[in-house]
Amino acid sequence: MANTRTIRRALISVSDKTGLDILGQALHKCGVEIISTGGTRSYLEERQIPVTPIEEVTGNPEAFGGRMKTISFEIASALLFRRGADDAEAETLGIKPIDLVVCNLYPFERTARAGADEAALVEKIDIGGVTMIRAAAKNYEDVTILTDPAQYTALAEKWTAQAVTDFDARKKFALAAFRHTARYDAAIANRFEVLANDALYTPVVTSETAEILRYGENPHQKAWLYKDPLATDGLAQAEPLQGKALSYNNLLDADAAWRAAQDVAGVSAKGSHCAVIVKHLNPCGIAVSKTSAKDALEQAWAGDPVSSFGGIICLTTPCTEEIAAWLDDKFVEIVIAPVFAEEALGIFARKKNLRILTSPGAEETAPFMLRSVSGGWLVQQEDFGIEDDFKTVTKTAFGKAQNNVLRFGIAASKHLRSNAIALVQQNDNGIALIGAGMGNPNRLVSTQQAVEKARENGYNDLSHCVLISDAFFPFADNIEIAGEYGIRHILQPGGSIKDDEVIAACDAQGIAMAFTGSRHFRH
């Protein structure tokens, strides 16, 4: 092997002890002196693997409740001195080389995901471990660093008489070590960014591994999925139960459906069933039902049957056998639900390419979103919350009983691409999106598109629906179109310099209009 190094002394200090018995036995058989600390030392000694206590190397006891264990001149020097170049100085200082470090860090990410408070998080910030890892990785010319139990087995199988590593292996392990500490520090920084609630949010993007996707937005583009190591829910954490591997577009659309479903469920009565259908990032069907998830899905599908073909479905309540049977003659790309009945999975299994994902609802969504621009990144707070306080600005007023419809409408409109117009209507079983206009450079086209889609869906009488706009109306022309089609209820943020003209146009046609005071652009 090229540029091999023989391991004669090893330092082992790990939180995750998976596979450590195999590695420890292999090192012992090769005559390697093992130096270790606290819990790791006890673990090895219980398995009859001889250990040199680290105190015998450092000359110092473990102190301050375990905060001081491995940090010392003796340990750092044994890892960092350059073999060949610094041998004489090391001998003068009484430094014996350490050739292998096996270390993984305190479980900060797991502790953070469990919702630990700040004091508990602080105690999971590893200091000595990071120091050892970085020192060993920096000196990969001579020192081997292992940070992942997955690295142990192959080495243990090779080490039958002598523990040796070659240069290429040491360099590869060093890269893995730098990734390990980078991810660890990023997790700490990101969690404390959230706790600080600082005006300047500086995210550190990192992930343990990248999942290779089938392709990017187009087949000639490569794509990867990186998962947030601190996240406990969300689309990226969903578990696939069947179907082809997910593409970049699949994940974008599935995430759009999942996010919209969480918002709609959040404004719906407890025990309601919500269904969302998305195509090319835009919801083409949204409904909530008090009777069943199947009814919600049927209503959502009816909102745009043509666009729903090949769409992504997200349900907020279990997917039943009846739903699977109803979808059996329809083509969809993905179905997402918190739980799937075994009978439903049996029906879906007939469609080998259909992706089935289980994903529970969100308990805590990331407070910030990150997007790339040429030469940099944009970071903003997520658009959380749905308004529940509406100010009627016209002579004709909204009734209080309509608040649930208005909040549903805001949730629907905020997930359409701007300029967005949503038409929603209450029925005997729930509320549904009956027409939508989105992604147009002017609001007039979106209004026209929404009313035409509603009429196409069989809603010729629009006097019972509510029109929701994601931003203010700059002119009264949108009101004129709405009035021509018989719309009697409008909800919008307000804030235009021509609000008075828009209000006057509503009064002239007897339309009730209310302001929310909050815009919900989505680009």
Secondary structure, 3 states (H helix, E strand, C coil): CCCCEECCEEEEEECCCCCHHHHHHHHHHCCCEEEECHHHHHHHHHCCCCCEEHHHHHCCCCECCCCECCCCHHHHHHHHCCCCCCHHHHHHHCCCCCCEEEEECCCHHHHHHCCCCHHHHHCCCCCHHHHHHHHHHHCCCCCEEECCHHHHHHHHHHCCCCCEECHHHHHHHHHHHHHHHHHHHHHHHHHHHHHHCCCCCCCCCCCCCEEECCCCCCCCCCCEEECCCCCCCCHHHCEEEECCCCCHHHHHHHHHHHHHHHHHHHCCCCCCEEEEEEECCEEEEEEEECCCHHHHHHHHHHCCHHHHCCCEEEECCCECHHHHHHHCCCCCCEEEECCECHHHHHHHCCCCCCEEEECCCCCCCCCEEEEEECCEEEEEECCCCCCCCCEECCCCCCCHHHHHHHHHHHHHHCCCCCCCEEEEEECCCEEEEEEEECCCCCHHHHHHHHHHHHHHCCCCCCCCCEEEECCCCCCCHHHHHHHHCCCCEEEECCCCCCHHHHHHHHHHHCCEEEECCCCCCCC
